Amino acid sequence: MRLSGGHRPQRIKDMLRTICHITATRDKYLISHFRPETDATMRLWTRQLLLLLALPSMLCYDQVNEGEKAPHSFEMFNDDVLFAYGPAYNDHKTLAEDDGVSDEIHFRLPVKFFGTNFRKAFVNNNGGISFNEPIVSYTPEPFPIRKKYIMMPFWADVDPEICGDIFFGERIDEFTLNKLEQEFAYHLPDQFFKPVWCFVVTWHKVAYYGSESDKTNTFQAILTTDHHHTFVMYNYGNVEWTTGAASGGDPMTGLGGIQAQAGFNADDEYFSIPGSRSEHIVNIKDTTNCNRNGRWLFQVDNFKVPGGCVFEATYLTFGQFIWKDEVCSTKCSCRHSGKIECFASPCSGSDICVPMGKHYMCQMDEKEC
């Protein structure tokens, strides 16, 4: 039982939840009645109709009672990076519970994750997919976490009781698999990957615990395999908050405190997307490792991060370098081969060695300026 945040009068909370569900019902009707692959013209009309129907939720309910702002009057966001989801794709939903989790999901095919085959998983409302057991922790823990096998596109304190839905489902339809194949061919032209199955999970316009604002997040994880290799795609639509009130976040902004984590954990192996557990994670929709903002790709059977190198769980882009020790005697750079090269290279005479995340960087001594 959490004691921080979320203490509005019940009447106000019920009213805000009703507003949220009215707009959510409208969205789900559109999602369930229009399949984008059926007709290109219909897709254009659907986008225009979505914009028109969104206007009431963008403009109304500015105040609820005594000047209190109504949260979750949904705004439109650029969802081109997201794969389609919802009832039209026979997606299931988790229960709208704070810290909720799906029932155990049995996959059609086994998937390899960091060298181990899994066929069962859980969808966790708090922004992740876990193997072996559910994860209900609402405050993201620092990686590594022993004996936990988890994929976390955005581990934070999601509260769908306030607003939002979590959709999930397996896909073997030709449209989705062809689209995946095309995206992988574009992002990874040197690697042939023809998916035969995928599992799509979408956190749709979800609020944070203790929210007193209109901020919501939409993000997605896609797990896919061709029987041999396993890849994960993280897609980020609109991301406006990082932290629930019980994790030290500001109820009005959803920022501060122990902020969201994005990445993977497999027992003692792990990877965090840059910015995790910091104020920078709110900008994750503007980052990428595959030349498309809001998208991150990973090979997870034998873990690799396309577009760069991983050095001691730190992601480096091609050509980027860091120093591995606190006196900056050894410099390590990410080569275009995907390999890390380390060599002796201390800071120059006017530079000093300063921490940068888990490693170090040489920079000019401000006292010398």
N, C-alpha and C positions, 0 to 999 in steps of 0.2 A: 504494500500500500504506500503510494507516494504522497508526501505531505506538501511538496512545493508546487506552486503554480496551479492554474485551472480552477480557481475558487470563485466562479461567477454564481449569482442566483440561478437556481434551476430553471426558472421561467425564461431567463435570458438565454441560457444554454440551449434549451429546447427550441427557442425561436431561431437561433443561429443555425442549429442543426437542420431545421425545416427548410430554411433558405438554401442551405447547401444541397439538400436532397432534391429540391425542386430543380435546380440547375443540373444536378447530376443525372436526374431522370431524363431531362431533355437531351443531354449528351449521349446517354446510353441508348435512347431511341434512335438517334442518328447513326450511332455506331452499329446497332443491330440491323438496320434496314438498308444500309448501303455498303456493298463490298467493292472496294476500289478497283479490283481487277476486272470487273464485269464490263466496264465501258469507260473509255477515256473522257468522253463528254460528260458522263454522269459524275466522274471525279471532279471536274471543274465546277459543275453545278453544286455538288456537295460542299466544296470549299466555300463558295459564295453563300450558300444557305447557312453554313456554320457561322460565318461572320455575321450575317444578319441576325440570327437567333442568339448570338452571344451579346448583342448590344444591350438588351435589357439587364443582363447580369453584370455588365460593365458599368451601367449608369445608375441602377436603382439600389435601394436599401443602403444608402449612405449612413443612416443612423437607425438605431433600433430603439433605444430607450435612454433618455436623459443624456444624449450626446454620445453614447457608446457606439463606436464604429462596428458595423456588421462584418465579421470575417467571411471570407470565401464567397464573395460575389465574383465569380470566376472571370478571369481575363483570358483572352485568346493568346496562344503562344505558338512559336514556330515548331511544329511537330514533324517536319519533313525527315528528321533524323530517326524518328521512331518507326518501327514496323507496326503494321495495323494490329489491333487487338480488340477484344470485347466479345459480346454475345454472338456476333456474326461468325466468329471463329470458334464457337463452342467453348470459349474460355470459362473456367470456373472462377469463383471469387473466394477469398478468405472471409471469415466472419469479421464484421466491423467492430472489432474489439481492440482496446488498448493493449499492446504487447501480445496480440493474438498470433496464431500460427495455423497453417493448414493441417489437415490430416496427412498422414504419410502418403507420399505420391510414389507409385511404382511405374518406372519408365518402361517403354516398349523395348528399349535397347540399353545395354550397359554403356556407361561413359567413363573414360579414364581421366582422373583428376590427380595431378602430381604423382603419377605412377601407380595409383590404386584405382581399381574398377569399382564403380558404384551403380546401383540400379534403383535406389530409393533416396528420396529427398524430402525436405520440408520447405515451404515458402513462409518466411517470417515477415510479419507486418512491419517490423522495424528495419526494413531495407535490405534483406538478404535471402540467400538460399543456403541451406545447410544440409550436409549429408550425415547419416547416422542418428542425429538427434536434433530437435528444434533448438533455436537460440531465442530466448525471450529477453535478454539483457537490453535495456533501453539506452544505456550509456555505452558508446563504443569503447571497447578495451584495446589497449595497444597491442599490436602484433609483435612477436608470435604468441599464440595461445595454444598450449599443449593439448593434444588429442582432439582438437577441433578442426573440422574440414568444412570451410565456409567460403562462399562467394558473396561479397558485399558491395553492390554498386553504390549504396549510400546508407551506411549504418548510422541511424539516428533514431530519435524517439518519435516515431510516426504514430498518430492517433486518428484512425479512420472513424472512431466514434464521433469526432468533430466533423470531419469531412474527408472524402476521397474513397477510392476503391483500389483493391489489389487484385488484378486479373492474372490468371496463369493457365497454361495449357500446352500440351504437346502438339506439334504440327508435322504432318507428312504430306500436306497438300502441295501440288505442283507449283502454285503461284508463290507461296512463301519460300519454298526451297530454291526455286529459280532466282528469286530476288536475292536470297542469301548468296547463292553462287555468283551472281553478278557483282554484288558488293565486295565479296572476297577477291574476285578477279581484279577489281578496280584497286582495292587497297593493297593487295599482295600479288602483284602481277607475276612474280617469280615462283609462286607456289600454287600448284593446282589443287583445288579443294572443291569437291562436289558433295554437298551435304545430303544425307538421306533422312535426317530427322533433326528436329530442334524442339527446344522447350523455351517458351517465351513467357516472361513474367514482367508485368507493368504495374508500377505504382502510379496511379492516375490521380493527379490533383490532390495529393494527401497533405493534411495539416500536421502540425506538431503539437505535442502534448502541452496543455496550458496555453494554447494560442489565444491571443486577444487581438489578432490582426487578420488581414485578408490574404496572407501569404500561403502559397501551396507549392509543392514540388511534383514534377512528373519525370520519371526516369524508368529505365527498362534494362533487363538482363536477358540475353539470349545465349543458351547453351546448345551447341550443335556438334554433330559428329558425322564422319563419312565411313564409320566402322574402324578406321585406323587412327585418325587424329581427332582431338577434341579442341574446339575453340570456344571462346566466350567473347561476346560483344556487349559492351555497356553503352547505352544510348541515353543522353540527357536532354530532355525538353526544357521546361521552365524550372529553374532551381532558385528559390527565393529565401530559404531558411536553412539553418544548419543544426539547430539545437533545440531540444525541448526544455520546458521550464524546470523539470526535475533534474536535468543535467547541467543546470546553471545558466540556461539561456534566458534571454530577456523575453517575457511574454508578449511584448509589443512588436519585437523585431524578429524573434527566432534566431538571434545571433548571440555570440559569446559563449561562455562556459566551455564544456568539453564538446568540441564540435565534431561533425560527422567524419567517418572514416570510409574510404573506398579502396577496395583491393581484394586480396585473397589470403587465406590462411590454411595451411595443411600441416598440422602438427607443428614441427619446428621450422618449416619453410613458409615464407610469406612474401607478400609484395603489397605496398601501399602506393596508390596514385599520388603524385606530388600534390601537396596542399592538404592532405588528410590530417584531421585533428588540429586544424588551424583555421584562421579566418579566411584563408584563400580558397577553401573548399567550396564556398558559395559560388565561385567563378568556374566550377568544373565544366559547365556547359560551354565555356570558351577555350577549353583545352582539348588536346587530342594526341594520339601517337600514330595517326594514320591519315593526316591531311584533311580531316573533316571535323571541324569543331563540334564538340558534344558527343564524340564517339571515341571509344577506346577498344582495341582488339588485343586478344591474348590467346596464345596457344597454351593449353593447360594440361594436356596429357604428359608432356615433357616441357615444363614451363619455359616459355619464351615471350618476350614483349617486342612485337614488330616495331620498327621505326627507331630503335635505339638499343641500349644495353642495360642490363641490370647488374649493379655492383653492390654487393652486401645489402640487397633489398632496396637500393636506391636506383631510380630510373634516370638514365642519362641519354640525351639525344645524341645523334651522330655528331662527333666533333666536340662535344661538351667534355669538360674535365673538372676534376676535384683533387684535393690532396687528402690522403688517407690517414695521416697522423697529425697529432696536435701541434707539432712543430713545423708542419708543412715541408717535410724532407722528401716525400715520395708523391709524385704527381701521377694520376691515373686518368686516361682519356678513353672515350668510346670511339672505336674505329668503325668505319663503314661496313666492315665484315661482321659486325655485331659482337666483336670481342673487345674486352677491356685490356688496355696496355698500360702497365705501370713502370715508372722509371724514376731515377733520382733527379729531382729538380726543385731545389729550395726556392723560397721567395727571393725576389731581387732585393737589393740593399735598402730601398725606400719603402718596401711593402712589409706588412705584418700578417701573421697567420690568425684567422678568425674562424669561429665555428660557422658551419653552414649545414643545418640539419644534423645528420649523424656524422658528417665529415667536415672538411675544412676548406678554406679558400684564402688565397693571397689577395690582399687588397691594399691600396695606398693608405699609409698612416695619416689620418687627418691632422695630427699634430705637426706634420711636416709641410702641410699646405700653407 
